[in-house]
Amino acid sequence: MEWEAVIGLEVHAQLSTKSKIFSGAATAYGALPNTQACFIDLGMPGVLPVLNKEAVVMAARFGLAIGARVEKRSVFARKNYFYPDLPKGYQISQFEHPIVSQGKLDIIVDENTTKTIEIIRAHLEEDAGKSLHENFQGMSGIDLNRAGTPLLEIVSAPEMRSAKEAVAYLKTLHTLVRYLGICDGNMQEGSFRCDANVSVRPKGQEKLGTRTETKNVNSFRFVEKAINYEIERQIQVLESGGKIVQETRLYDADKNITRSMRAKEDANDYRYFPDPDLLPLVLSDEFIAAVKSQLPELPQEKAERFQTQYGLSAYDAMNLISDMALADYFETVAAGTAKHDQKTYAKLAANWIMGDLSAFLNKENKEIGQSPVSASQLQGLLNRIMDNTISGKIAKTVFETLWEAGGNADEIIKQKGLIQITDSTLINALIDEVIAVHPEQVAEYRSGKEKLFGFFVGQMMKKTQGKANPDEVNKLLKTKLNG
């Protein structure tokens, strides 16, 4: 039987406010345990929550960015459950009336596939604390620093059909919240984490299968692995005659498996009811308009501008805008030409940034902001390629020196004697020498073995130590060999 996966994601984005959603306690990461939890976060009797306006602004900003409806009236509810790291015995969230509903997000799955994913809702809620199990013999520690931290929970429709699509959606969403300035997206610190709802069904069947929820996966790689494992596990269970149990599961990265955590609760298990300490949240048209007027250039808009202004493909544009710092780096480099055609120069810049620069960054596990080669240094290198001072091959040597020792391209080219040979008279003379010492290969080429052309190009590059202009070599060599 052919099976089809059905995937929906619930993403918790920690909002970048300086204080918590219902108290004035700080939200800074890395403080000593229980030093950033006030009486409200601790659930002490007699204290009342006060809503953080900035969290509301950020939620509205997100809703407008995905073309959703920002509700003029939303309601906070109490979600009742009992964990040691939830001191009040309930979490303040939104249930029936969320602040954002009915949006969408366009994703690029690969170079040839785009898809629109519906976002059913996004609602405000507070985070719980954290249970700590390491370094505690026979007991658990409780750190309530995170308790009350503002979250925006973003819920997609179950419209993804593969782990690859889910990761593309997650990366697109991750990019968006950082562009909006509402979340730093730091997955290692738990600022952006994902619950993956996965089910499978026979291909062509309309009815959804029983789903499982894999909780709190905090990296793109682990999301992909967890979903793929869960799809395979569910197919194996069904094909062996078993049934899928609706449950919450955890992903074990060391073993690359998911394992059962607890039975999955339904909404009625949480006994939701409107929070009596918080009035309904009412937003005016003026408030929503003011938030809309302050939206930055969004990732999709930037990608479209990159295609129009710089002549990039949709795929290249989406890769560059995936990181705000990377997009800014590209634009700084692309602005560094006055003599050359901007679109040709920009395409060269994009190729170098997504190629050699990214490879060096990945090798040393660095972000673009940590690059030893600045945008102005890369500009200098690309200008020397564009004016034929050096070839693309020589440029790689120059780039490596820039990365390891700094300096600028002109100095390195001069010191190492790397200036490209462009004199056609000299190149012709060198071609004559190469042809003279390889008469057999010349005869074979002229008898129809045209693949030998690469051999002669290689001999020329070897003879000139890679300094001959490749285009000029190809043109003159072809004329001579066909002569």
PAKOLVO-971737 format. One record per residue (C-alpha): x, y, z; residue number from 1. Coordinates in nm, 4 decimals. Each point is the difference from the previous one (the first is absolute). Layout:
<sites>
{{X Y Z} NUM}
...
</sites>
This chain:
<sites>
{{0.0000 0.0000 0.0000} 1}
{{0.1153 0.3541 -0.0744} 2}
{{-0.0117 0.2276 0.3030} 3}
{{-0.0270 0.3775 0.0292} 4}
{{0.1294 0.2033 0.2935} 5}
{{-0.2082 0.2843 0.1429} 6}
{{0.1983 0.2533 0.2022} 7}
{{-0.0944 0.3105 0.1934} 8}
{{0.2365 0.2082 0.2140} 9}
{{-0.0575 0.1954 0.3189} 10}
{{0.2838 0.2480 0.0427} 11}
{{0.0740 0.1867 0.3217} 12}
{{0.1799 0.3275 -0.0729} 13}
{{0.1298 0.1779 0.3100} 14}
{{-0.0797 0.3692 -0.0420} 15}
{{0.2951 0.2377 0.0357} 16}
{{-0.1456 0.2125 0.2769} 17}
{{0.2198 0.1196 0.2871} 18}
{{-0.2544 -0.1064 0.2602} 19}
{{-0.2474 -0.2863 0.0341} 20}
{{-0.3500 -0.0098 -0.1388} 21}
{{-0.1821 0.0620 0.3288} 22}
{{0.2721 0.1346 0.2313} 23}
{{0.2967 0.2349 0.0055} 24}
{{0.2572 -0.2787 0.0535} 25}
{{0.2873 -0.0152 -0.2502} 26}
{{0.0178 -0.2501 -0.2865} 27}
{{0.3795 -0.0008 -0.0554} 28}
{{0.1455 -0.3431 -0.0751} 29}
{{0.2592 -0.1691 0.2212} 30}
{{-0.0750 0.1509 0.3431} 31}
{{0.0522 -0.2101 0.3131} 32}
{{-0.3001 -0.2261 0.0743} 33}
{{-0.3021 0.1713 0.1544} 34}
{{0.1520 0.3502 -0.0060} 35}
{{-0.2436 0.1301 -0.2653} 36}
{{-0.3311 -0.1124 0.1446} 37}
{{-0.2170 0.2456 0.1938} 38}
{{-0.3091 -0.0647 0.2153} 39}
{{-0.2264 -0.0039 -0.3091} 40}
{{0.2168 -0.2626 -0.1746} 41}
{{0.0112 -0.2055 0.3208} 42}
{{-0.3797 -0.0049 0.0245} 43}
{{-0.0135 0.1615 0.3432} 44}
{{-0.3510 0.0714 0.1335} 45}
{{-0.1334 0.3525 -0.0317} 46}
{{0.2092 0.1047 -0.3041} 47}
{{-0.1571 0.0977 -0.3328} 48}
{{0.1362 -0.0261 -0.3550} 49}
{{0.0414 0.3140 -0.2145} 50}
{{0.0275 -0.0533 -0.3769} 51}
{{0.3221 0.1110 -0.1712} 52}
{{-0.1014 0.2339 -0.2856} 53}
{{0.3152 -0.0719 -0.2004} 54}
{{-0.0919 -0.3703 -0.0209} 55}
{{-0.3342 0.1031 -0.1522} 56}
{{0.1756 0.2254 -0.2540} 57}
{{0.2287 -0.2869 -0.1001} 58}
{{-0.2872 -0.2449 -0.0424} 59}
{{-0.1893 0.2518 -0.2156} 60}
{{0.3154 0.0623 -0.2063} 61}
{{0.0251 -0.3721 -0.0717} 62}
{{-0.3675 -0.0262 -0.0949} 63}
{{0.0237 0.2871 -0.2458} 64}
{{0.3185 -0.1440 -0.1528} 65}
{{-0.1730 -0.3300 -0.0898} 66}
{{-0.3144 0.1674 -0.1349} 67}
{{-0.2041 -0.1298 0.2933} 68}
{{-0.2905 0.1539 0.1843} 69}
{{0.1155 0.1853 0.3115} 70}
{{-0.2998 -0.0377 0.2261} 71}
{{-0.1408 0.3146 0.1551} 72}
{{-0.1134 -0.2078 0.2978} 73}
{{0.1920 -0.2937 0.1453} 74}
{{-0.0273 -0.1731 0.3356} 75}
{{0.2540 -0.1457 0.2422} 76}
{{-0.0887 -0.3360 0.1522} 77}
{{0.1350 -0.2245 0.2706} 78}
{{0.1377 -0.3320 -0.1218} 79}
{{-0.0023 -0.2246 0.3050} 80}
{{0.2620 -0.2679 0.0546} 81}
{{0.2302 -0.0965 0.2823} 82}
{{0.3772 -0.0109 -0.0483} 83}
{{0.2620 0.0960 0.2581} 84}
{{0.1317 0.2750 -0.2310} 85}
{{-0.3465 0.1614 -0.0274} 86}
{{-0.0389 0.1615 0.3422} 87}
{{-0.3524 0.1399 -0.0514} 88}
{{-0.1388 -0.3384 -0.1078} 89}
{{-0.1134 0.1605 -0.3271} 90}
{{0.1511 0.1768 -0.2997} 91}
{{-0.1471 0.3241 -0.1307} 92}
{{-0.0576 -0.0481 -0.3725} 93}
{{-0.2615 0.0765 -0.2653} 94}
{{-0.2449 -0.2668 -0.1091} 95}
{{-0.3264 0.0766 -0.1778} 96}
{{0.0875 0.3591 -0.0891} 97}
{{0.3676 0.0354 -0.1089} 98}
{{0.1535 0.3324 -0.1008} 99}
{{0.0914 -0.1226 -0.3534} 100}
{{-0.1936 -0.2306 -0.2331} 101}
{{-0.0084 -0.1157 -0.3627} 102}
{{0.3368 0.0917 -0.1458} 103}
{{0.2320 -0.1665 -0.2500} 104}
{{0.3678 -0.0464 -0.0698} 105}
{{0.1582 -0.0654 -0.3400} 106}
{{0.2922 -0.2413 0.0092} 107}
{{0.2589 -0.1159 -0.2550} 108}
{{0.0567 -0.3728 0.0452} 109}
{{0.2682 -0.0237 -0.2685} 110}
{{0.1011 0.1745 -0.3215} 111}
{{-0.3132 -0.1206 -0.1807} 112}
{{-0.2618 -0.0274 0.2760} 113}
{{-0.1880 0.2736 0.1861} 114}
{{-0.2963 -0.0465 0.2313} 115}
{{-0.2355 0.2116 0.2108} 116}
{{-0.0615 -0.1207 0.3556} 117}
{{-0.3021 0.1222 0.1955} 118}
{{0.0656 0.1323 0.3498} 119}
{{-0.3174 -0.0704 0.1937} 120}
{{0.0783 0.2214 0.2985} 121}
{{0.2652 0.1644 0.2117} 122}
{{-0.0687 0.0695 0.3635} 123}
{{0.1767 0.1607 0.2952} 124}
{{0.0873 -0.2011 0.3074} 125}
{{0.2485 -0.0212 0.2842} 126}
{{0.2811 -0.2549 0.0174} 127}
{{0.0362 -0.2451 0.2879} 128}
{{0.3119 -0.0435 0.2106} 129}
{{0.2532 -0.2765 -0.0521} 130}
{{0.0541 -0.3271 0.1837} 131}
{{0.3676 -0.0906 0.0397} 132}
{{0.0988 -0.3634 0.0481} 133}
{{0.3787 0.0092 -0.0288} 134}
{{0.2096 0.0421 0.3146} 135}
{{-0.2950 -0.0895 0.2241} 136}
{{0.0196 -0.3386 0.1733} 137}
{{-0.3483 -0.1526 0.0184} 138}
{{-0.1795 0.3303 -0.0507} 139}
{{-0.0562 0.2783 -0.2531} 140}
{{0.0888 0.3680 0.0172} 141}
{{-0.2438 0.2711 -0.1088} 142}
{{0.1177 0.3199 -0.1734} 143}
{{-0.2819 0.2531 -0.0396} 144}
{{0.1983 0.2612 -0.1945} 145}
{{-0.1924 -0.0861 -0.3178} 146}
{{-0.3392 0.0009 0.1757} 147}
{{-0.2067 0.2831 -0.1480} 148}
{{0.2280 0.0564 -0.3006} 149}
{{-0.2198 0.1163 -0.2912} 150}
{{-0.0575 -0.2513 -0.2788} 151}
{{-0.1815 0.0186 -0.3308} 152}
{{-0.1252 -0.3483 -0.0885} 153}
{{-0.0382 -0.0294 -0.3776} 154}
{{-0.2173 -0.2891 -0.1211} 155}
{{0.0073 -0.1197 -0.3609} 156}
{{-0.2639 -0.2013 -0.1793} 157}
{{0.0966 -0.3664 -0.0591} 158}
{{0.1008 0.0765 -0.3584} 159}
{{0.3599 -0.1222 -0.0134} 160}
{{0.0656 -0.3383 -0.1539} 161}
{{0.3688 -0.0601 0.0738} 162}
{{0.2716 0.0865 0.2484} 163}
{{0.1630 0.2072 -0.2751} 164}
{{-0.3116 0.2173 -0.0312} 165}
{{-0.0224 0.0345 0.3785} 166}
{{0.3603 0.1196 0.0227} 167}
{{-0.0551 0.2461 -0.2873} 168}
{{-0.3046 0.1393 0.1841} 169}
{{0.1886 0.0200 0.3281} 170}
{{0.2981 0.1789 -0.1578} 171}
{{-0.2284 0.2476 -0.1778} 172}
{{-0.1822 0.0735 0.3254} 173}
{{0.3320 0.0305 0.1852} 174}
{{0.1179 0.2575 -0.2545} 175}
{{-0.3246 0.1966 0.0252} 176}
{{-0.0061 0.0396 0.3796} 177}
{{0.3591 0.1258 -0.0032} 178}
{{-0.0710 0.2510 -0.2792} 179}
{{-0.2952 0.1255 0.2032} 180}
{{0.2243 0.0381 0.3054} 181}
{{-0.2452 -0.1923 0.2189} 182}
{{0.2202 -0.3038 0.0766} 183}
{{0.3762 -0.0566 -0.0068} 184}
{{-0.0567 -0.3521 -0.1357} 185}
{{0.2716 -0.1527 0.2181} 186}
{{-0.0934 -0.3663 -0.0051} 187}
{{0.2798 -0.1075 0.2358} 188}
{{-0.1409 0.2299 0.2701} 189}
{{-0.3574 -0.1168 -0.0608} 190}
{{-0.1179 0.3276 -0.1536} 191}
{{-0.1410 -0.1806 -0.3026} 192}
{{-0.1195 -0.3565 0.0457} 193}
{{-0.2398 -0.2292 -0.1738} 194}
{{-0.2590 -0.2699 0.0748} 195}
{{-0.0536 -0.2274 -0.3006} 196}
{{-0.3410 -0.1626 -0.0502} 197}
{{0.0398 -0.2992 -0.2303} 198}
{{-0.2425 -0.2588 -0.1360} 199}
{{-0.0073 -0.2280 -0.3031} 200}
{{-0.2841 -0.1230 -0.2196} 201}
{{-0.0369 -0.2085 -0.3175} 202}
{{0.0725 0.2189 -0.3005} 203}
{{-0.3218 0.1450 -0.1413} 204}
{{-0.1947 -0.0352 0.3256} 205}
{{-0.1722 0.3178 0.1229} 206}
{{-0.0376 -0.0973 0.3649} 207}
{{0.2932 0.0889 0.2238} 208}
{{0.1849 -0.2677 0.1908} 209}
{{0.0618 0.0046 0.3754} 210}
{{0.2747 0.2507 0.0762} 211}
{{0.2844 0.0143 0.2460} 212}
{{0.1631 0.3181 0.1278} 213}
{{0.3785 0.0113 0.0334} 214}
{{0.0773 0.2769 0.2491} 215}
{{0.2584 0.2774 0.0183} 216}
{{0.2338 -0.0827 -0.2883} 217}
{{0.2573 0.2778 -0.0125} 218}
{{0.1968 -0.0307 -0.3244} 219}
{{-0.0883 -0.0251 -0.3685} 220}
{{0.2062 -0.3175 -0.0341} 221}
{{-0.1709 -0.1673 0.2955} 222}
{{-0.3460 0.1010 -0.1259} 223}
{{0.0734 -0.1707 -0.3313} 224}
{{0.1377 -0.3128 0.1691} 225}
{{-0.2821 -0.0209 0.2560} 226}
{{-0.2718 0.0311 -0.2659} 227}
{{0.1638 -0.2539 -0.2312} 228}
{{0.0384 -0.2455 0.2873} 229}
{{-0.3594 0.0485 0.1122} 230}
{{-0.1345 -0.0510 -0.3547} 231}
{{0.1924 -0.3262 -0.0360} 232}
{{-0.0989 -0.1159 0.3500} 233}
{{-0.3699 0.0597 -0.0630} 234}
{{0.0082 -0.1766 -0.3385} 235}
{{0.1701 -0.3030 0.1595} 236}
{{-0.2590 -0.0109 0.2814} 237}
{{-0.2927 0.0160 -0.2450} 238}
{{0.1466 -0.2499 -0.2463} 239}
{{0.0570 -0.2487 0.2809} 240}
{{-0.3682 0.0219 0.0990} 241}
{{0.0374 0.2393 0.2939} 242}
{{-0.1700 0.3315 0.0766} 243}
{{0.1496 0.3442 0.0526} 244}
{{-0.0646 0.1386 0.3475} 245}
{{-0.0607 0.3740 0.0358} 246}
{{0.2851 0.1029 0.2273} 247}
{{0.2741 0.2485 0.0720} 248}
{{0.3489 -0.1200 -0.0904} 249}
{{0.3550 0.1238 0.0522} 250}
{{0.2840 -0.0087 -0.2527} 251}
{{0.3237 -0.1611 0.1213} 252}
{{0.2750 0.1552 -0.2142} 253}
{{0.2679 -0.2430 0.1227} 254}
{{-0.1960 -0.3064 -0.1154} 255}
{{-0.1931 0.1751 -0.2808} 256}
{{-0.3324 -0.1346 0.1247} 257}
{{-0.3228 0.1387 0.1439} 258}
{{-0.1348 -0.1551 0.3169} 259}
{{-0.3292 0.0203 0.1840} 260}
{{-0.0291 0.2675 0.2692} 261}
{{-0.3694 0.0062 0.0946} 262}
{{-0.3495 -0.0416 -0.1407} 263}
{{-0.0963 0.2997 -0.2105} 264}
{{-0.2454 0.2288 0.1737} 265}
{{-0.2990 0.1524 -0.1775} 266}
{{-0.1196 0.3558 0.0601} 267}
{{-0.2657 -0.1086 0.2514} 268}
{{0.2709 -0.1598 0.2157} 269}
{{0.1402 0.3468 0.0665} 270}
{{-0.3334 0.1423 0.1218} 271}
{{0.0497 0.3335 -0.1781} 272}
{{-0.1952 0.2982 0.1274} 273}
{{0.0457 0.3793 -0.0411} 274}
{{0.2546 0.1385 0.2449} 275}
{{-0.1959 0.2042 0.2558} 276}
{{0.3030 0.2212 0.0740} 277}
{{0.0378 0.1239 -0.3594} 278}
{{-0.2508 0.1995 -0.2020} 279}
{{-0.0559 -0.0892 -0.3670} 280}
{{0.2702 0.1563 -0.2183} 281}
{{-0.1614 0.2611 -0.2275} 282}
{{0.1994 0.1565 -0.2849} 283}
{{-0.1114 0.3095 -0.1894} 284}
{{0.0296 0.0531 -0.3758} 285}
{{0.2469 0.2798 0.0767} 286}
{{0.2215 -0.2341 0.2025} 287}
{{0.0079 -0.2608 -0.2782} 288}
{{0.0672 0.2670 -0.2645} 289}
{{0.2880 0.1397 0.2068} 290}
{{0.1581 -0.3457 0.0297} 291}
{{-0.0423 -0.0565 -0.3741} 292}
{{0.1675 0.3310 -0.0849} 293}
{{0.3123 -0.1100 0.1876} 294}
{{0.0478 -0.3361 -0.1735} 295}
{{0.3492 -0.0417 -0.1476} 296}
{{0.0742 -0.1371 -0.3477} 297}
{{-0.1126 -0.3611 0.0318} 298}
{{0.2063 -0.2969 -0.1223} 299}
{{-0.2271 -0.0710 -0.2986} 300}
{{0.0079 0.3668 -0.0999} 301}
{{0.3791 0.0077 0.0282} 302}
{{0.0291 -0.3181 -0.2090} 303}
{{-0.2181 0.1521 -0.2730} 304}
{{0.2078 0.3204 0.0067} 305}
{{0.3221 -0.2005 -0.0284} 306}
{{-0.1404 -0.1687 -0.3120} 307}
{{-0.1061 0.3302 -0.1572} 308}
{{0.2880 0.2239 0.1072} 309}
{{0.2865 -0.2487 -0.0284} 310}
{{-0.1326 -0.2504 -0.2534} 311}
{{0.0345 -0.2964 0.2376} 312}
{{-0.2001 -0.3210 -0.0325} 313}
{{-0.2786 -0.0639 0.2511} 314}
{{0.2074 -0.2792 0.1541} 315}
{{0.3118 0.2194 0.0430} 316}
{{-0.2075 0.2860 0.1395} 317}
{{-0.1717 -0.2245 0.2558} 318}
{{0.3336 -0.1446 0.1112} 319}
{{0.1470 0.3455 0.0538} 320}
{{-0.2968 0.1424 0.1903} 321}
{{-0.0212 -0.3058 0.2276} 322}
{{0.2273 0.1847 0.2435} 323}
{{-0.0351 0.3753 0.0494} 324}
{{0.3728 0.0433 0.0613} 325}
{{0.0796 -0.1994 -0.3160} 326}
{{-0.2404 0.2137 -0.2061} 327}
{{0.1600 0.3190 0.1367} 328}
{{0.3487 -0.1357 -0.0783} 329}
{{-0.1068 -0.0762 -0.3579} 330}
{{-0.1506 0.3451 -0.0503} 331}
{{0.3156 0.1673 0.1319} 332}
{{0.2125 -0.2020 -0.2438} 333}
{{-0.2405 0.0532 -0.2913} 334}
{{0.0048 0.3767 0.0562} 335}
{{0.3777 0.0071 -0.0481} 336}
{{0.0106 0.0351 -0.3782} 337}
{{-0.0123 0.3109 -0.2126} 338}
{{0.1924 -0.1154 -0.3088} 339}
{{-0.1682 -0.3333 -0.0643} 340}
{{-0.3514 -0.1130 -0.0914} 341}
{{-0.1827 -0.0251 0.3327} 342}
{{-0.1933 -0.3189 -0.0741} 343}
{{0.3087 -0.1862 -0.1250} 344}
{{0.1932 0.1194 0.3037} 345}
{{-0.2854 -0.0887 0.2376} 346}
{{-0.0252 -0.3528 -0.1427} 347}
{{0.3756 -0.0425 0.0495} 348}
{{-0.0366 0.1287 0.3582} 349}
{{-0.2872 -0.2417 0.0690} 350}
{{0.2004 -0.2933 -0.1368} 351}
{{0.3013 0.0814 0.2176} 352}
{{-0.2067 0.0595 0.3146} 353}
{{-0.2046 -0.3199 -0.0384} 354}
{{0.3020 -0.1945 -0.1246} 355}
{{0.3522 0.0617 0.1299} 356}
{{-0.0920 0.2308 0.2891} 357}
{{-0.2747 -0.2302 0.1304} 358}
{{0.2288 -0.3020 -0.0323} 359}
{{0.2701 0.1675 0.2112} 360}
{{-0.2578 0.1135 0.2577} 361}
{{-0.1511 -0.3488 0.0256} 362}
{{0.3414 -0.1618 0.0327} 363}
{{0.0834 0.2177 0.3002} 364}
{{-0.3587 0.0046 0.1342} 365}
{{-0.0244 0.3798 -0.0250} 366}
{{-0.2879 0.2363 -0.0691} 367}
{{0.0250 0.2675 -0.2710} 368}
{{0.0567 0.2653 0.2685} 369}
{{0.3176 -0.1858 0.1023} 370}
{{0.1455 -0.0152 -0.3517} 371}
{{0.3700 0.0997 -0.0112} 372}
{{-0.0659 0.1260 -0.3553} 373}
{{-0.2049 0.3179 0.0176} 374}
{{-0.2416 0.1165 -0.2690} 375}
{{0.2476 0.2680 -0.1136} 376}
{{0.2815 -0.2577 -0.0277} 377}
{{-0.2201 -0.2248 -0.2138} 378}
{{-0.0944 0.3038 -0.2120} 379}
{{0.3678 0.0602 -0.0720} 380}
{{0.0481 -0.3610 -0.1074} 381}
{{-0.3064 -0.0049 -0.2258} 382}
{{0.1028 0.3235 -0.1696} 383}
{{0.3306 -0.1607 -0.0969} 384}
{{-0.1882 -0.2960 -0.1509} 385}
{{-0.2334 0.2312 -0.1902} 386}
{{0.2806 0.2064 -0.1534} 387}
{{0.1944 -0.3167 -0.0935} 388}
{{0.2945 0.0782 0.2269} 389}
{{-0.0326 -0.3555 0.1354} 390}
{{-0.1908 -0.3122 -0.0997} 391}
{{-0.2638 -0.1715 0.2096} 392}
{{0.2498 -0.2737 0.0826} 393}
{{0.2647 0.2460 0.1220} 394}
{{-0.2727 0.1826 0.1947} 395}
{{-0.0432 -0.3107 0.2159} 396}
{{0.3659 0.0242 0.1041} 397}
{{-0.0419 0.3693 0.0787} 398}
{{-0.3173 -0.0701 0.1992} 399}
{{0.1754 -0.2640 0.2081} 400}
{{0.2740 0.2505 0.0863} 401}
{{-0.2605 0.2641 0.0905} 402}
{{-0.1691 -0.2525 0.2283} 403}
{{0.3191 -0.1109 0.1751} 404}
{{0.2102 0.3184 0.0070} 405}
{{-0.2223 0.2953 -0.0851} 406}
{{0.1202 0.2876 -0.2167} 407}
{{-0.1571 0.0944 -0.3306} 408}
{{-0.0191 -0.1663 -0.3396} 409}
{{0.2211 0.2504 -0.1835} 410}
{{0.2872 -0.0406 0.2467} 411}
{{-0.0198 -0.3806 -0.0101} 412}
{{-0.0134 -0.0099 -0.3817} 413}
{{0.3053 0.2278 -0.0201} 414}
{{0.2027 -0.1799 0.2698} 415}
{{-0.0639 -0.3461 -0.1469} 416}
{{0.0344 0.1036 -0.3646} 417}
{{-0.3453 -0.1277 -0.0895} 418}
{{-0.0980 0.2487 -0.2711} 419}
{{-0.1770 -0.1756 -0.2832} 420}
{{0.1592 -0.0296 -0.3448} 421}
{{-0.2360 0.1634 -0.2487} 422}
{{0.2446 0.0910 -0.2790} 423}
{{-0.1282 -0.1973 -0.3002} 424}
{{0.3377 0.0112 -0.1764} 425}
{{0.1705 -0.1643 0.2997} 426}
{{-0.2813 -0.2537 0.0416} 427}
{{0.0221 -0.0901 -0.3717} 428}
{{0.3749 -0.0555 0.0312} 429}
{{-0.0478 -0.2272 0.3004} 430}
{{-0.2712 -0.1946 -0.1836} 431}
{{0.2446 -0.0575 -0.2861} 432}
{{0.2486 -0.1450 0.2488} 433}
{{-0.2623 -0.2351 0.1506} 434}
{{-0.1144 -0.1173 -0.3449} 435}
{{0.3589 -0.0560 -0.1114} 436}
{{0.0766 -0.2445 0.2846} 437}
{{-0.3235 -0.1997 -0.0348} 438}
{{-0.0286 -0.0887 -0.3715} 439}
{{-0.1743 -0.3342 0.0650} 440}
{{-0.2782 0.1598 0.2065} 441}
{{-0.0382 0.2723 -0.2637} 442}
{{-0.0455 -0.2621 -0.2700} 443}
{{-0.2558 -0.1910 0.2131} 444}
{{-0.1936 0.3190 0.0733} 445}
{{-0.0104 0.0929 -0.3677} 446}
{{-0.1172 -0.3512 -0.0878} 447}
{{-0.3108 0.0474 0.2170} 448}
{{0.1001 -0.0582 0.3651} 449}
{{-0.1268 0.3405 0.1141} 450}
{{0.0111 -0.1007 0.3674} 451}
{{0.3768 0.0543 -0.0198} 452}
{{-0.0692 0.3733 -0.0023} 453}
{{-0.0067 -0.0135 0.3814} 454}
{{0.3473 -0.1562 -0.0054} 455}
{{0.1419 0.3004 -0.1913} 456}
{{-0.1751 0.2479 0.2325} 457}
{{0.1573 -0.1825 0.2945} 458}
{{0.3438 0.0154 -0.1604} 459}
{{-0.0388 0.3752 -0.0518} 460}
{{-0.1067 0.0557 0.3605} 461}
{{0.2924 -0.2094 0.1186} 462}
{{0.2426 0.1940 -0.2201} 463}
{{-0.1284 0.3385 0.1247} 464}
{{-0.0501 -0.1158 0.3626} 465}
{{-0.3712 0.0702 -0.0397} 466}
{{0.0559 0.3646 -0.0914} 467}
{{-0.1214 -0.0050 -0.3603} 468}
{{-0.3439 0.1455 -0.0601} 469}
{{-0.2218 -0.3108 -0.0465} 470}
{{-0.2363 0.1623 -0.2501} 471}
{{0.2898 0.1222 -0.2117} 472}
{{0.1734 -0.3395 0.0188} 473}
{{-0.3172 -0.1821 -0.1083} 474}
{{-0.0633 0.2353 -0.2905} 475}
{{0.3573 0.0062 -0.1358} 476}
{{0.0651 -0.3686 0.0644} 477}
{{-0.3140 -0.1003 -0.1906} 478}
{{0.1082 0.2165 -0.2962} 479}
{{0.3494 -0.1517 -0.0036} 480}
{{-0.1134 -0.3626 0.0369} 481}
{{-0.2641 0.0378 -0.2686} 482}
{{0.2519 0.1873 -0.2147} 483}
</sites>
